[in-house]
Amino acid sequence: MRAIAYLERTRLWSHAVTDALRTWSWFVDDPWHRLWDPTSGCGVMECCPNPPELRWILDVAVAVLPPKDARTLRKQIAVLDEQW
């Protein structure tokens, strides 16, 4: 996971990928949040997440990971995406 640590240190913030994965999971599990409206909400990831931003973080993480780790993360994301 050095690639993620480097990505977070140089481009994102500490624990950005973990936060994005946890928040995406929470978001798709909550039926009220499926009705995301970009004009409302507080903008705090843990409260009113922006789905495109979460997916961007996860997609970037997949892109920088070694192939085996990228496949594992893609599978986790795919399970969540099916709920969306």
Biotite code that builds the C-alpha atoms (Angstrom):
import biotite.structure as struc

atoms = struc.array([
    struc.Atom([0.000, 0.000, 0.000], chain_id="A", res_id=1, res_name="MET", atom_name="CA", element="C"),
    struc.Atom([2.963, 2.280, -0.473], chain_id="A", res_id=2, res_name="ARG", atom_name="CA", element="C"),
    struc.Atom([1.331, 3.608, -3.616], chain_id="A", res_id=3, res_name="ALA", atom_name="CA", element="C"),
    struc.Atom([-1.713, 4.787, -1.683], chain_id="A", res_id=4, res_name="ILE", atom_name="CA", element="C"),
    struc.Atom([0.427, 6.295, 1.072], chain_id="A", res_id=5, res_name="ALA", atom_name="CA", element="C"),
    struc.Atom([2.437, 8.179, -1.535], chain_id="A", res_id=6, res_name="TYR", atom_name="CA", element="C"),
    struc.Atom([-0.721, 9.318, -3.330], chain_id="A", res_id=7, res_name="LEU", atom_name="CA", element="C"),
    struc.Atom([-2.246, 10.574, -0.097], chain_id="A", res_id=8, res_name="GLU", atom_name="CA", element="C"),
    struc.Atom([0.953, 12.307, 0.957], chain_id="A", res_id=9, res_name="ARG", atom_name="CA", element="C"),
    struc.Atom([1.541, 14.032, -2.381], chain_id="A", res_id=10, res_name="THR", atom_name="CA", element="C"),
    struc.Atom([-1.890, 14.586, -3.941], chain_id="A", res_id=11, res_name="ARG", atom_name="CA", element="C"),
    struc.Atom([-4.673, 14.067, -1.425], chain_id="A", res_id=12, res_name="LEU", atom_name="CA", element="C"),
    struc.Atom([-4.721, 13.993, 2.366], chain_id="A", res_id=13, res_name="TRP", atom_name="CA", element="C"),
    struc.Atom([-3.973, 11.462, 5.048], chain_id="A", res_id=14, res_name="SER", atom_name="CA", element="C"),
    struc.Atom([-6.402, 8.518, 4.919], chain_id="A", res_id=15, res_name="HIS", atom_name="CA", element="C"),
    struc.Atom([-8.233, 9.972, 1.901], chain_id="A", res_id=16, res_name="ALA", atom_name="CA", element="C"),
    struc.Atom([-8.711, 6.598, 0.220], chain_id="A", res_id=17, res_name="VAL", atom_name="CA", element="C"),
    struc.Atom([-9.912, 4.893, 3.394], chain_id="A", res_id=18, res_name="THR", atom_name="CA", element="C"),
    struc.Atom([-12.244, 7.802, 4.087], chain_id="A", res_id=19, res_name="ASP", atom_name="CA", element="C"),
    struc.Atom([-13.600, 7.721, 0.538], chain_id="A", res_id=20, res_name="ALA", atom_name="CA", element="C"),
    struc.Atom([-14.197, 3.957, 0.603], chain_id="A", res_id=21, res_name="LEU", atom_name="CA", element="C"),
    struc.Atom([-15.871, 4.085, 4.005], chain_id="A", res_id=22, res_name="ARG", atom_name="CA", element="C"),
    struc.Atom([-18.009, 7.073, 3.007], chain_id="A", res_id=23, res_name="THR", atom_name="CA", element="C"),
    struc.Atom([-18.979, 5.535, -0.353], chain_id="A", res_id=24, res_name="TRP", atom_name="CA", element="C"),
    struc.Atom([-20.038, 2.380, 1.484], chain_id="A", res_id=25, res_name="SER", atom_name="CA", element="C"),
    struc.Atom([-22.087, 4.383, 3.961], chain_id="A", res_id=26, res_name="TRP", atom_name="CA", element="C"),
    struc.Atom([-23.568, 6.511, 1.178], chain_id="A", res_id=27, res_name="PHE", atom_name="CA", element="C"),
    struc.Atom([-24.806, 3.638, -0.970], chain_id="A", res_id=28, res_name="VAL", atom_name="CA", element="C"),
    struc.Atom([-26.167, 1.763, 2.059], chain_id="A", res_id=29, res_name="ASP", atom_name="CA", element="C"),
    struc.Atom([-28.337, 4.710, 3.105], chain_id="A", res_id=30, res_name="ASP", atom_name="CA", element="C"),
    struc.Atom([-31.422, 5.019, 0.864], chain_id="A", res_id=31, res_name="PRO", atom_name="CA", element="C"),
    struc.Atom([-31.845, 8.727, 1.640], chain_id="A", res_id=32, res_name="TRP", atom_name="CA", element="C"),
    struc.Atom([-28.405, 9.566, 0.333], chain_id="A", res_id=33, res_name="HIS", atom_name="CA", element="C"),
    struc.Atom([-29.098, 7.976, -3.013], chain_id="A", res_id=34, res_name="ARG", atom_name="CA", element="C"),
    struc.Atom([-31.080, 11.104, -3.795], chain_id="A", res_id=35, res_name="LEU", atom_name="CA", element="C"),
    struc.Atom([-27.929, 13.204, -3.890], chain_id="A", res_id=36, res_name="TRP", atom_name="CA", element="C"),
    struc.Atom([-28.439, 16.825, -4.857], chain_id="A", res_id=37, res_name="ASP", atom_name="CA", element="C"),
    struc.Atom([-25.316, 18.859, -5.612], chain_id="A", res_id=38, res_name="PRO", atom_name="CA", element="C"),
    struc.Atom([-27.054, 22.106, -4.643], chain_id="A", res_id=39, res_name="THR", atom_name="CA", element="C"),
    struc.Atom([-27.744, 21.057, -1.078], chain_id="A", res_id=40, res_name="SER", atom_name="CA", element="C"),
    struc.Atom([-25.704, 19.666, 1.763], chain_id="A", res_id=41, res_name="GLY", atom_name="CA", element="C"),
    struc.Atom([-22.896, 20.923, 3.910], chain_id="A", res_id=42, res_name="CYS", atom_name="CA", element="C"),
    struc.Atom([-20.007, 19.633, 1.799], chain_id="A", res_id=43, res_name="GLY", atom_name="CA", element="C"),
    struc.Atom([-18.465, 17.602, 4.610], chain_id="A", res_id=44, res_name="VAL", atom_name="CA", element="C"),
    struc.Atom([-17.529, 14.178, 3.255], chain_id="A", res_id=45, res_name="MET", atom_name="CA", element="C"),
    struc.Atom([-18.769, 12.278, 6.302], chain_id="A", res_id=46, res_name="GLU", atom_name="CA", element="C"),
    struc.Atom([-22.122, 14.091, 6.341], chain_id="A", res_id=47, res_name="CYS", atom_name="CA", element="C"),
    struc.Atom([-23.082, 15.131, 2.820], chain_id="A", res_id=48, res_name="CYS", atom_name="CA", element="C"),
    struc.Atom([-20.630, 13.395, 0.492], chain_id="A", res_id=49, res_name="PRO", atom_name="CA", element="C"),
    struc.Atom([-20.226, 14.286, -3.144], chain_id="A", res_id=50, res_name="ASN", atom_name="CA", element="C"),
    struc.Atom([-20.432, 10.957, -5.046], chain_id="A", res_id=51, res_name="PRO", atom_name="CA", element="C"),
    struc.Atom([-18.355, 12.091, -8.035], chain_id="A", res_id=52, res_name="PRO", atom_name="CA", element="C"),
    struc.Atom([-15.607, 13.259, -5.671], chain_id="A", res_id=53, res_name="GLU", atom_name="CA", element="C"),
    struc.Atom([-15.646, 9.981, -3.754], chain_id="A", res_id=54, res_name="LEU", atom_name="CA", element="C"),
    struc.Atom([-15.476, 7.993, -6.968], chain_id="A", res_id=55, res_name="ARG", atom_name="CA", element="C"),
    struc.Atom([-12.660, 10.179, -8.277], chain_id="A", res_id=56, res_name="TRP", atom_name="CA", element="C"),
    struc.Atom([-10.579, 9.443, -5.177], chain_id="A", res_id=57, res_name="ILE", atom_name="CA", element="C"),
    struc.Atom([-11.272, 5.715, -5.481], chain_id="A", res_id=58, res_name="LEU", atom_name="CA", element="C"),
    struc.Atom([-10.556, 5.686, -9.219], chain_id="A", res_id=59, res_name="ASP", atom_name="CA", element="C"),
    struc.Atom([-7.246, 7.472, -8.693], chain_id="A", res_id=60, res_name="VAL", atom_name="CA", element="C"),
    struc.Atom([-6.329, 4.968, -5.985], chain_id="A", res_id=61, res_name="ALA", atom_name="CA", element="C"),
    struc.Atom([-7.085, 2.064, -8.330], chain_id="A", res_id=62, res_name="VAL", atom_name="CA", element="C"),
    struc.Atom([-4.941, 3.693, -11.018], chain_id="A", res_id=63, res_name="ALA", atom_name="CA", element="C"),
    struc.Atom([-1.844, 3.949, -8.817], chain_id="A", res_id=64, res_name="VAL", atom_name="CA", element="C"),
    struc.Atom([-2.052, 0.534, -7.182], chain_id="A", res_id=65, res_name="LEU", atom_name="CA", element="C"),
    struc.Atom([-0.142, -2.499, -8.400], chain_id="A", res_id=66, res_name="PRO", atom_name="CA", element="C"),
    struc.Atom([-2.385, -4.728, -10.564], chain_id="A", res_id=67, res_name="PRO", atom_name="CA", element="C"),
    struc.Atom([-3.222, -7.310, -7.889], chain_id="A", res_id=68, res_name="LYS", atom_name="CA", element="C"),
    struc.Atom([-4.137, -4.689, -5.287], chain_id="A", res_id=69, res_name="ASP", atom_name="CA", element="C"),
    struc.Atom([-6.051, -2.688, -7.892], chain_id="A", res_id=70, res_name="ALA", atom_name="CA", element="C"),
    struc.Atom([-8.176, -5.742, -8.715], chain_id="A", res_id=71, res_name="ARG", atom_name="CA", element="C"),
    struc.Atom([-8.974, -6.249, -5.039], chain_id="A", res_id=72, res_name="THR", atom_name="CA", element="C"),
    struc.Atom([-10.030, -2.637, -4.586], chain_id="A", res_id=73, res_name="LEU", atom_name="CA", element="C"),
    struc.Atom([-12.011, -2.694, -7.845], chain_id="A", res_id=74, res_name="ARG", atom_name="CA", element="C"),
    struc.Atom([-13.955, -5.713, -6.580], chain_id="A", res_id=75, res_name="LYS", atom_name="CA", element="C"),
    struc.Atom([-14.801, -3.911, -3.338], chain_id="A", res_id=76, res_name="GLN", atom_name="CA", element="C"),
    struc.Atom([-15.923, -0.852, -5.262], chain_id="A", res_id=77, res_name="ILE", atom_name="CA", element="C"),
    struc.Atom([-17.963, -2.940, -7.722], chain_id="A", res_id=78, res_name="ALA", atom_name="CA", element="C"),
    struc.Atom([-19.959, -4.489, -4.881], chain_id="A", res_id=79, res_name="VAL", atom_name="CA", element="C"),
    struc.Atom([-20.781, -1.015, -3.608], chain_id="A", res_id=80, res_name="LEU", atom_name="CA", element="C"),
    struc.Atom([-21.541, 0.298, -7.093], chain_id="A", res_id=81, res_name="ASP", atom_name="CA", element="C"),
    struc.Atom([-24.185, -2.382, -7.545], chain_id="A", res_id=82, res_name="GLU", atom_name="CA", element="C"),
    struc.Atom([-26.057, -0.822, -4.629], chain_id="A", res_id=83, res_name="GLN", atom_name="CA", element="C"),
    struc.Atom([-25.925, 2.638, -6.188], chain_id="A", res_id=84, res_name="TRP", atom_name="CA", element="C"),
])
